[in-house]
Amino acid sequence: MRSLGNYCSGVWCFINVILLTAASHEIDVCRPSSCNDHKDVDTFTDLCHQHKGEVSGRCCIRQNSVTSEDKQQIVGIDLRSCDGHTLDALESTQSIASDSPGHIKSHIEILMLDGDILKTCNDALFEGMTQLNFLSLPAKCGCPGGTDAWESSEIQHSIETCRNKTDICVTQNVTCPKHSHCIVHSPGVTWCVCNKGHYGYKCLSRVSLNLSFF
């Protein structure tokens, strides 16, 4: 387990491009040109439906009735049978909407990367994916964060499936400084973030409200 303390900047933004600008707008990440068709489409479709979404190309999109800002959210991406250029594009393309970097990345719950898309194995790829609970990838890479970061893992036909992140803040009994609390930033990685109303070094600064009465 890596504990990165209280710094939340400089994280490698992997899926900034995955944004929707309107309910009817679809972007290239859902239909990348460098992906080949594959026979097993039912697995991603079933997973998407389990997460109350609908499949659109390579994306699982869920209607969001909670907030008016994000009427749709991409909660899953199937990049199986895609080449490395697809991953390169996702890493380098900037956001096409006004959302803050990493905003949609934090909503990803399903990510399928088995095949040849991962040329190297790097856990940093998954940083910021706080909601990720289903991941398939080449078995040579292993589940990010190790087996303790997931409730279950399984290897079949050189593909490892990692299911349901564990709350390692609890299982590892992570202790944070005063005025902060632990969050699972990505599989096997915890951050201590300031409680509401506190900020700065070790969360020692406090928000003050200057109210003027007329």
ChimeraX commands (.cxc) that place a marker at each C-alpha (Angstrom):
marker #1 position 0.00,0.00,0.00 radius 0.5
marker #1 position 1.21,3.49,-0.80 radius 0.5
marker #1 position 0.07,6.41,1.30 radius 0.5
marker #1 position 0.57,9.66,-0.56 radius 0.5
marker #1 position -0.35,11.92,2.31 radius 0.5
marker #1 position -2.11,15.18,1.67 radius 0.5
marker #1 position -0.84,16.17,-1.74 radius 0.5
marker #1 position -3.55,15.90,-4.37 radius 0.5
marker #1 position -1.84,17.57,-7.34 radius 0.5
marker #1 position 0.28,16.33,-10.20 radius 0.5
marker #1 position -1.57,13.04,-10.66 radius 0.5
marker #1 position -1.23,11.54,-14.11 radius 0.5
marker #1 position -4.62,12.23,-15.72 radius 0.5
marker #1 position -5.39,9.18,-17.82 radius 0.5
marker #1 position -8.98,9.73,-18.91 radius 0.5
marker #1 position -9.46,13.51,-19.03 radius 0.5
marker #1 position -10.77,13.09,-22.56 radius 0.5
marker #1 position -13.74,11.04,-21.41 radius 0.5
marker #1 position -16.28,13.83,-21.12 radius 0.5
marker #1 position -19.71,14.51,-22.47 radius 0.5
marker #1 position -20.66,18.05,-23.38 radius 0.5
marker #1 position -24.38,17.42,-23.81 radius 0.5
marker #1 position -26.90,14.60,-23.50 radius 0.5
marker #1 position -26.87,13.89,-27.24 radius 0.5
marker #1 position -23.13,14.43,-27.81 radius 0.5
marker #1 position -20.88,11.42,-28.27 radius 0.5
marker #1 position -17.10,11.65,-28.42 radius 0.5
marker #1 position -14.44,9.53,-30.08 radius 0.5
marker #1 position -13.51,7.58,-26.97 radius 0.5
marker #1 position -16.81,5.70,-27.26 radius 0.5
marker #1 position -16.03,4.67,-30.84 radius 0.5
marker #1 position -12.23,4.67,-31.23 radius 0.5
marker #1 position -11.04,3.91,-34.73 radius 0.5
marker #1 position -8.08,1.82,-33.58 radius 0.5
marker #1 position -10.16,-0.91,-31.95 radius 0.5
marker #1 position -11.10,-4.18,-33.60 radius 0.5
marker #1 position -14.36,-5.99,-33.09 radius 0.5
marker #1 position -14.30,-8.77,-30.53 radius 0.5
marker #1 position -16.68,-11.65,-29.97 radius 0.5
marker #1 position -17.38,-11.19,-26.27 radius 0.5
marker #1 position -19.64,-8.14,-26.18 radius 0.5
marker #1 position -22.08,-9.65,-23.69 radius 0.5
marker #1 position -19.72,-9.34,-20.70 radius 0.5
marker #1 position -19.41,-5.56,-20.98 radius 0.5
marker #1 position -23.12,-5.19,-21.76 radius 0.5
marker #1 position -24.10,-7.24,-18.70 radius 0.5
marker #1 position -21.72,-5.28,-16.47 radius 0.5
marker #1 position -23.08,-2.02,-17.81 radius 0.5
marker #1 position -26.65,-3.03,-17.09 radius 0.5
marker #1 position -25.65,-4.12,-13.59 radius 0.5
marker #1 position -24.37,-0.57,-13.07 radius 0.5
marker #1 position -27.68,0.83,-14.38 radius 0.5
marker #1 position -26.14,2.08,-17.61 radius 0.5
marker #1 position -26.59,1.60,-21.33 radius 0.5
marker #1 position -23.88,0.68,-23.83 radius 0.5
marker #1 position -22.95,3.24,-26.46 radius 0.5
marker #1 position -20.09,2.00,-28.60 radius 0.5
marker #1 position -17.22,1.25,-26.22 radius 0.5
marker #1 position -18.76,3.20,-23.33 radius 0.5
marker #1 position -21.24,2.47,-20.59 radius 0.5
marker #1 position -23.28,5.61,-20.04 radius 0.5
marker #1 position -25.59,6.15,-17.10 radius 0.5
marker #1 position -28.29,8.75,-16.85 radius 0.5
marker #1 position -27.78,10.94,-13.81 radius 0.5
marker #1 position -30.90,12.42,-12.28 radius 0.5
marker #1 position -29.13,13.71,-9.19 radius 0.5
marker #1 position -27.27,16.68,-10.64 radius 0.5
marker #1 position -28.25,18.94,-13.48 radius 0.5
marker #1 position -24.61,19.55,-14.49 radius 0.5
marker #1 position -23.87,15.96,-15.47 radius 0.5
marker #1 position -26.98,14.59,-17.15 radius 0.5
marker #1 position -24.93,11.66,-18.40 radius 0.5
marker #1 position -21.83,10.02,-16.99 radius 0.5
marker #1 position -19.46,7.55,-18.58 radius 0.5
marker #1 position -19.11,4.87,-15.91 radius 0.5
marker #1 position -17.47,2.16,-18.00 radius 0.5
marker #1 position -15.03,1.77,-20.90 radius 0.5
marker #1 position -14.27,-1.36,-22.92 radius 0.5
marker #1 position -10.86,-1.06,-24.58 radius 0.5
marker #1 position -10.37,-4.74,-25.36 radius 0.5
marker #1 position -8.94,-5.46,-28.81 radius 0.5
marker #1 position -7.68,-1.88,-29.06 radius 0.5
marker #1 position -4.08,-1.00,-29.87 radius 0.5
marker #1 position -1.67,1.10,-27.87 radius 0.5
marker #1 position -2.50,4.24,-29.86 radius 0.5
marker #1 position -5.93,4.32,-28.23 radius 0.5
marker #1 position -4.36,4.42,-24.79 radius 0.5
marker #1 position -1.85,7.05,-25.93 radius 0.5
marker #1 position -4.71,9.24,-27.15 radius 0.5
marker #1 position -6.54,8.92,-23.85 radius 0.5
marker #1 position -3.40,9.90,-21.96 radius 0.5
marker #1 position -2.58,12.96,-24.08 radius 0.5
marker #1 position -5.91,14.46,-25.14 radius 0.5
marker #1 position -7.14,17.33,-23.01 radius 0.5
marker #1 position -10.66,17.79,-21.72 radius 0.5
marker #1 position -13.14,19.06,-24.31 radius 0.5
marker #1 position -15.51,20.39,-21.67 radius 0.5
marker #1 position -15.24,22.84,-18.82 radius 0.5
marker #1 position -15.14,20.16,-16.12 radius 0.5
marker #1 position -12.12,20.04,-13.86 radius 0.5
marker #1 position -9.34,17.56,-14.83 radius 0.5
marker #1 position -10.00,14.05,-13.64 radius 0.5
marker #1 position -13.68,14.73,-13.01 radius 0.5
marker #1 position -15.03,11.92,-15.18 radius 0.5
marker #1 position -12.08,9.70,-14.33 radius 0.5
marker #1 position -13.35,9.56,-10.78 radius 0.5
marker #1 position -16.68,8.15,-12.03 radius 0.5
marker #1 position -15.26,5.14,-13.89 radius 0.5
marker #1 position -16.59,1.92,-12.35 radius 0.5
marker #1 position -15.85,-0.58,-15.15 radius 0.5
marker #1 position -12.59,-0.72,-17.12 radius 0.5
marker #1 position -11.65,-3.52,-19.50 radius 0.5
marker #1 position -8.03,-3.46,-20.71 radius 0.5
marker #1 position -7.25,-7.07,-21.56 radius 0.5
marker #1 position -5.55,-7.68,-24.86 radius 0.5
marker #1 position -2.49,-5.90,-26.20 radius 0.5
marker #1 position -3.39,-2.34,-25.20 radius 0.5
marker #1 position -1.15,-2.32,-22.11 radius 0.5
marker #1 position 2.47,-2.41,-23.26 radius 0.5
marker #1 position 3.71,-1.77,-19.72 radius 0.5
marker #1 position 2.12,-2.34,-16.34 radius 0.5
marker #1 position 1.85,0.76,-14.19 radius 0.5
marker #1 position -0.44,1.21,-11.19 radius 0.5
marker #1 position -0.28,4.98,-11.67 radius 0.5
marker #1 position -2.66,4.45,-14.58 radius 0.5
marker #1 position -5.51,3.94,-12.12 radius 0.5
marker #1 position -4.85,6.84,-9.75 radius 0.5
marker #1 position -7.95,8.93,-9.19 radius 0.5
marker #1 position -10.34,6.11,-10.14 radius 0.5
marker #1 position -12.07,6.20,-6.79 radius 0.5
marker #1 position -15.18,4.34,-8.00 radius 0.5
marker #1 position -13.45,1.57,-9.98 radius 0.5
marker #1 position -14.86,-1.81,-8.94 radius 0.5
marker #1 position -14.40,-4.01,-12.02 radius 0.5
marker #1 position -11.12,-4.23,-13.89 radius 0.5
marker #1 position -9.87,-6.76,-16.43 radius 0.5
marker #1 position -6.28,-6.64,-17.64 radius 0.5
marker #1 position -3.44,-8.94,-18.72 radius 0.5
marker #1 position -2.56,-11.40,-15.97 radius 0.5
marker #1 position 1.10,-10.39,-16.24 radius 0.5
marker #1 position 0.15,-7.01,-14.73 radius 0.5
marker #1 position -1.83,-8.29,-11.76 radius 0.5
marker #1 position -4.50,-6.35,-9.91 radius 0.5
marker #1 position -3.24,-2.84,-9.07 radius 0.5
marker #1 position -2.54,-2.42,-5.40 radius 0.5
marker #1 position -2.13,-6.16,-4.91 radius 0.5
marker #1 position -4.62,-8.75,-3.77 radius 0.5
marker #1 position -5.35,-6.90,-0.52 radius 0.5
marker #1 position -6.79,-4.00,-2.53 radius 0.5
marker #1 position -9.60,-6.14,-3.99 radius 0.5
marker #1 position -12.24,-8.42,-2.57 radius 0.5
marker #1 position -11.62,-11.01,-5.28 radius 0.5
marker #1 position -9.41,-11.69,-8.28 radius 0.5
marker #1 position -9.43,-14.46,-10.86 radius 0.5
marker #1 position -7.18,-15.49,-13.74 radius 0.5
marker #1 position -8.57,-17.15,-16.84 radius 0.5
marker #1 position -6.93,-17.44,-20.26 radius 0.5
marker #1 position -4.13,-14.98,-19.35 radius 0.5
marker #1 position -6.68,-12.36,-18.22 radius 0.5
marker #1 position -6.98,-11.24,-14.61 radius 0.5
marker #1 position -10.27,-9.90,-13.35 radius 0.5
marker #1 position -10.26,-7.71,-10.25 radius 0.5
marker #1 position -13.59,-7.11,-8.51 radius 0.5
marker #1 position -14.70,-4.68,-5.81 radius 0.5
marker #1 position -12.02,-2.54,-4.21 radius 0.5
marker #1 position -11.58,-3.00,-0.50 radius 0.5
marker #1 position -11.66,-0.02,1.83 radius 0.5
marker #1 position -8.01,-0.19,2.82 radius 0.5
marker #1 position -8.49,2.88,4.98 radius 0.5
marker #1 position -10.34,0.47,7.28 radius 0.5
marker #1 position -8.54,-2.82,6.62 radius 0.5
marker #1 position -5.09,-1.22,6.93 radius 0.5
marker #1 position -6.19,1.02,9.80 radius 0.5
marker #1 position -4.78,4.13,8.14 radius 0.5
marker #1 position -4.36,7.04,10.54 radius 0.5
marker #1 position -4.55,10.60,9.25 radius 0.5
marker #1 position -3.49,13.84,10.96 radius 0.5
marker #1 position -5.98,15.90,12.92 radius 0.5
marker #1 position -8.64,17.66,10.82 radius 0.5
marker #1 position -8.29,15.14,7.97 radius 0.5
marker #1 position -9.65,11.75,6.93 radius 0.5
marker #1 position -8.59,8.83,4.76 radius 0.5
marker #1 position -9.95,8.09,1.29 radius 0.5
marker #1 position -9.08,5.30,-1.16 radius 0.5
marker #1 position -7.72,7.34,-4.05 radius 0.5
marker #1 position -7.12,4.29,-6.24 radius 0.5
marker #1 position -6.59,0.55,-5.66 radius 0.5
marker #1 position -4.03,0.18,-2.90 radius 0.5
marker #1 position -3.45,3.94,-2.60 radius 0.5
marker #1 position -4.78,6.08,0.23 radius 0.5
marker #1 position -4.85,9.84,0.64 radius 0.5
marker #1 position -5.43,11.89,3.73 radius 0.5
marker #1 position -7.65,14.80,2.73 radius 0.5
marker #1 position -8.70,17.77,4.80 radius 0.5
marker #1 position -12.06,17.80,6.51 radius 0.5
marker #1 position -14.57,20.36,5.36 radius 0.5
marker #1 position -13.56,23.80,6.59 radius 0.5
marker #1 position -9.84,23.00,6.79 radius 0.5
marker #1 position -7.07,23.32,4.22 radius 0.5
marker #1 position -3.34,23.79,3.73 radius 0.5
marker #1 position -0.33,22.10,5.29 radius 0.5
marker #1 position -1.52,19.25,7.53 radius 0.5
marker #1 position -4.99,20.82,7.28 radius 0.5
marker #1 position -4.02,23.31,9.97 radius 0.5
marker #1 position -5.59,26.31,8.24 radius 0.5
marker #1 position -9.26,26.93,8.69 radius 0.5
marker #1 position -11.77,28.63,6.46 radius 0.5
marker #1 position -12.97,31.85,8.02 radius 0.5
marker #1 position -16.14,33.66,7.03 radius 0.5
marker #1 position -16.10,37.42,7.20 radius 0.5
marker #1 position -19.69,38.53,7.34 radius 0.5
marker #1 position -20.73,42.13,6.93 radius 0.5
marker #1 position -24.09,43.32,8.16 radius 0.5
marker #1 position -25.79,46.35,6.72 radius 0.5
marker link #1:1,2 radius 0.2
marker link #1:2,3 radius 0.2
marker link #1:3,4 radius 0.2
marker link #1:4,5 radius 0.2
marker link #1:5,6 radius 0.2
marker link #1:6,7 radius 0.2
marker link #1:7,8 radius 0.2
marker link #1:8,9 radius 0.2
marker link #1:9,10 radius 0.2
marker link #1:10,11 radius 0.2
marker link #1:11,12 radius 0.2
marker link #1:12,13 radius 0.2
marker link #1:13,14 radius 0.2
marker link #1:14,15 radius 0.2
marker link #1:15,16 radius 0.2
marker link #1:16,17 radius 0.2
marker link #1:17,18 radius 0.2
marker link #1:18,19 radius 0.2
marker link #1:19,20 radius 0.2
marker link #1:20,21 radius 0.2
marker link #1:21,22 radius 0.2
marker link #1:22,23 radius 0.2
marker link #1:23,24 radius 0.2
marker link #1:24,25 radius 0.2
marker link #1:25,26 radius 0.2
marker link #1:26,27 radius 0.2
marker link #1:27,28 radius 0.2
marker link #1:28,29 radius 0.2
marker link #1:29,30 radius 0.2
marker link #1:30,31 radius 0.2
marker link #1:31,32 radius 0.2
marker link #1:32,33 radius 0.2
marker link #1:33,34 radius 0.2
marker link #1:34,35 radius 0.2
marker link #1:35,36 radius 0.2
marker link #1:36,37 radius 0.2
marker link #1:37,38 radius 0.2
marker link #1:38,39 radius 0.2
marker link #1:39,40 radius 0.2
marker link #1:40,41 radius 0.2
marker link #1:41,42 radius 0.2
marker link #1:42,43 radius 0.2
marker link #1:43,44 radius 0.2
marker link #1:44,45 radius 0.2
marker link #1:45,46 radius 0.2
marker link #1:46,47 radius 0.2
marker link #1:47,48 radius 0.2
marker link #1:48,49 radius 0.2
marker link #1:49,50 radius 0.2
marker link #1:50,51 radius 0.2
marker link #1:51,52 radius 0.2
marker link #1:52,53 radius 0.2
marker link #1:53,54 radius 0.2
marker link #1:54,55 radius 0.2
marker link #1:55,56 radius 0.2
marker link #1:56,57 radius 0.2
marker link #1:57,58 radius 0.2
marker link #1:58,59 radius 0.2
marker link #1:59,60 radius 0.2
marker link #1:60,61 radius 0.2
marker link #1:61,62 radius 0.2
marker link #1:62,63 radius 0.2
marker link #1:63,64 radius 0.2
marker link #1:64,65 radius 0.2
marker link #1:65,66 radius 0.2
marker link #1:66,67 radius 0.2
marker link #1:67,68 radius 0.2
marker link #1:68,69 radius 0.2
marker link #1:69,70 radius 0.2
marker link #1:70,71 radius 0.2
marker link #1:71,72 radius 0.2
marker link #1:72,73 radius 0.2
marker link #1:73,74 radius 0.2
marker link #1:74,75 radius 0.2
marker link #1:75,76 radius 0.2
marker link #1:76,77 radius 0.2
marker link #1:77,78 radius 0.2
marker link #1:78,79 radius 0.2
marker link #1:79,80 radius 0.2
marker link #1:80,81 radius 0.2
marker link #1:81,82 radius 0.2
marker link #1:82,83 radius 0.2
marker link #1:83,84 radius 0.2
marker link #1:84,85 radius 0.2
marker link #1:85,86 radius 0.2
marker link #1:86,87 radius 0.2
marker link #1:87,88 radius 0.2
marker link #1:88,89 radius 0.2
marker link #1:89,90 radius 0.2
marker link #1:90,91 radius 0.2
marker link #1:91,92 radius 0.2
marker link #1:92,93 radius 0.2
marker link #1:93,94 radius 0.2
marker link #1:94,95 radius 0.2
marker link #1:95,96 radius 0.2
marker link #1:96,97 radius 0.2
marker link #1:97,98 radius 0.2
marker link #1:98,99 radius 0.2
marker link #1:99,100 radius 0.2
marker link #1:100,101 radius 0.2
marker link #1:101,102 radius 0.2
marker link #1:102,103 radius 0.2
marker link #1:103,104 radius 0.2
marker link #1:104,105 radius 0.2
marker link #1:105,106 radius 0.2
marker link #1:106,107 radius 0.2
marker link #1:107,108 radius 0.2
marker link #1:108,109 radius 0.2
marker link #1:109,110 radius 0.2
marker link #1:110,111 radius 0.2
marker link #1:111,112 radius 0.2
marker link #1:112,113 radius 0.2
marker link #1:113,114 radius 0.2
marker link #1:114,115 radius 0.2
marker link #1:115,116 radius 0.2
marker link #1:116,117 radius 0.2
marker link #1:117,118 radius 0.2
marker link #1:118,119 radius 0.2
marker link #1:119,120 radius 0.2
marker link #1:120,121 radius 0.2
marker link #1:121,122 radius 0.2
marker link #1:122,123 radius 0.2
marker link #1:123,124 radius 0.2
marker link #1:124,125 radius 0.2
marker link #1:125,126 radius 0.2
marker link #1:126,127 radius 0.2
marker link #1:127,128 radius 0.2
marker link #1:128,129 radius 0.2
marker link #1:129,130 radius 0.2
marker link #1:130,131 radius 0.2
marker link #1:131,132 radius 0.2
marker link #1:132,133 radius 0.2
marker link #1:133,134 radius 0.2
marker link #1:134,135 radius 0.2
marker link #1:135,136 radius 0.2
marker link #1:136,137 radius 0.2
marker link #1:137,138 radius 0.2
marker link #1:138,139 radius 0.2
marker link #1:139,140 radius 0.2
marker link #1:140,141 radius 0.2
marker link #1:141,142 radius 0.2
marker link #1:142,143 radius 0.2
marker link #1:143,144 radius 0.2
marker link #1:144,145 radius 0.2
marker link #1:145,146 radius 0.2
marker link #1:146,147 radius 0.2
marker link #1:147,148 radius 0.2
marker link #1:148,149 radius 0.2
marker link #1:149,150 radius 0.2
marker link #1:150,151 radius 0.2
marker link #1:151,152 radius 0.2
marker link #1:152,153 radius 0.2
marker link #1:153,154 radius 0.2
marker link #1:154,155 radius 0.2
marker link #1:155,156 radius 0.2
marker link #1:156,157 radius 0.2
marker link #1:157,158 radius 0.2
marker link #1:158,159 radius 0.2
marker link #1:159,160 radius 0.2
marker link #1:160,161 radius 0.2
marker link #1:161,162 radius 0.2
marker link #1:162,163 radius 0.2
marker link #1:163,164 radius 0.2
marker link #1:164,165 radius 0.2
marker link #1:165,166 radius 0.2
marker link #1:166,167 radius 0.2
marker link #1:167,168 radius 0.2
marker link #1:168,169 radius 0.2
marker link #1:169,170 radius 0.2
marker link #1:170,171 radius 0.2
marker link #1:171,172 radius 0.2
marker link #1:172,173 radius 0.2
marker link #1:173,174 radius 0.2
marker link #1:174,175 radius 0.2
marker link #1:175,176 radius 0.2
marker link #1:176,177 radius 0.2
marker link #1:177,178 radius 0.2
marker link #1:178,179 radius 0.2
marker link #1:179,180 radius 0.2
marker link #1:180,181 radius 0.2
marker link #1:181,182 radius 0.2
marker link #1:182,183 radius 0.2
marker link #1:183,184 radius 0.2
marker link #1:184,185 radius 0.2
marker link #1:185,186 radius 0.2
marker link #1:186,187 radius 0.2
marker link #1:187,188 radius 0.2
marker link #1:188,189 radius 0.2
marker link #1:189,190 radius 0.2
marker link #1:190,191 radius 0.2
marker link #1:191,192 radius 0.2
marker link #1:192,193 radius 0.2
marker link #1:193,194 radius 0.2
marker link #1:194,195 radius 0.2
marker link #1:195,196 radius 0.2
marker link #1:196,197 radius 0.2
marker link #1:197,198 radius 0.2
marker link #1:198,199 radius 0.2
marker link #1:199,200 radius 0.2
marker link #1:200,201 radius 0.2
marker link #1:201,202 radius 0.2
marker link #1:202,203 radius 0.2
marker link #1:203,204 radius 0.2
marker link #1:204,205 radius 0.2
marker link #1:205,206 radius 0.2
marker link #1:206,207 radius 0.2
marker link #1:207,208 radius 0.2
marker link #1:208,209 radius 0.2
marker link #1:209,210 radius 0.2
marker link #1:210,211 radius 0.2
marker link #1:211,212 radius 0.2
marker link #1:212,213 radius 0.2
marker link #1:213,214 radius 0.2
view
